[in-house]
Amino acid sequence: MPDVHSLVNDFLIKLKKRNIEGSQATAKLTAELLRSVISSQRVPYTNQAGALIDAVKAVGEQLIAANPIELAVGNIVRRVLHIIREEDLSLTTAAMAGLNMSTVSDDEDDGEHDNHPVLSAAVVAAAARSTLRPPSLQTLLEDMPDAAAVPHTSSSGGDSEEKTKSADKSSRSRKLKHDVIEAVNELIQDIGTCHEQIAEQAVEHIHQNEVILTLGSSKTVLEFLCAANEKKRSFRVFVAEGAPRYQGHLLAKELVARGLQTTLITDSAVFAMISRVNMVIVGAHAVMANGGVIAPVGLNMVALAAQRHAVPFVVLAGSHKLCPLYPHNPEVLLNELRSPSELLDFGEFSDCMDFGSGTASPLLHVVNPTFDYVPPKLVSLFITDTGGHNPSYMYRLIADYYSADDLVVQRRPAIGS
């Protein structure tokens, strides 16, 4: 079995060469790699969570830099960091609760009863998921440990208690690593089943005899539409071809093969056909914290057409595509340019490529962007594997998956270095 460094280097090469197609596959492979990193990491006697966080950040920084446009990589790195913090907080809370209970037991033997509150692991875990939101005074008071809850030990039992504490720390170290790996396994499973979980909601949104418009190709959209068709919903799908890669042709073939009535249209015909459409359903490359969408090129035009004709614009996205960053953050790379060969044949346009002037600049420039940015005001509804949400609620949903301390994974260089 190859070591972790070899696995990391191989995955970095795949990211740099864009050998991994699709956000779901990228997210799943990233989570599996980070699971291997955590599994191979030696956890020190103290600050176990800090050691795991440093190891994940060191690898995560390289992964994000290898392919900055694939935001799913950074999302999974931050999700794993949040898992480590949450599991560590849960274990700490459980240990404090056990300490408080033992103190209460000793007081009962002496005939004295103290009413020290025992912290709930569920409450603190919920508070950890809310770190992006400002804490309330009630939360601060509830989470504050009582200094009087620390038990006073006698000198006769000091040696045995020190041995017990040492064993507890060793056990807690192993349990933290085990719990983190189990939580990452659940994350990998959620990523793998996100299409099915989203598709289960199809019958709630697609009704009889409706006309659905989509653009390009998306596996999430495919499964969503087919799930509604399997529930005996009769509807027609307009598929915009998604030039210049024409991914819509592939989607149209798959829809027809699975028994859906499909009409293929050009991208320029969207405005002409939108008045006949009941709903626009599209996939997404990433969903930002403000509810904006980074989507395949051409979808902003579709969103504007839908808004003009009051047609609902619905975005399907798994939770691994929810990004805690905003579009204006410097860490976010919104777009990249693809090869001009997707637009034209260099042999046919070779005369236009000549340097006609002495300024060493070509006469013809070809710009082929990959993505569009759709602002939240153009989105009617997000459907994720956790349900349907309004764009204004996305920041709250995203806060459940990430910690504020992990928003910037790249470490800043030291001053003077």
Salt bridges, closest charged atoms under 4 A:
GLU21 OE2 - ARG245 NH2 3.76
GLU61 OE1 - ARG411 NE 3.13
GLU86 OE2 - ARG129 NH1 3.16
ASP88 OD1 - ARG172 NH2 2.72
ASP114 OD2 - HIS116 NE2 3.60
ASP146 OD2 - HIS116 ND1 3.14
ASP179 OD2 - LYS175 NZ 3.46
ASP179 OD1 - HIS178 ND1 3.42
GLU182 OE2 - HIS178 NE2 3.96
GLU210 OE2 - HIS207 ND1 3.46
GLU223 OE2 - ARG258 NH1 3.37
GLU241 OE1 - HIS249 NE2 3.06
GLU336 OE1 - ARG18 NH2 3.14
GLU342 OE2 - ARG338 NE 2.90
ASP400 OD1 - ARG133 NH1 3.68
ASP405 OD2 - ARG85 NH1 3.98
ASP406 OD1 - ARG85 NH2 2.70
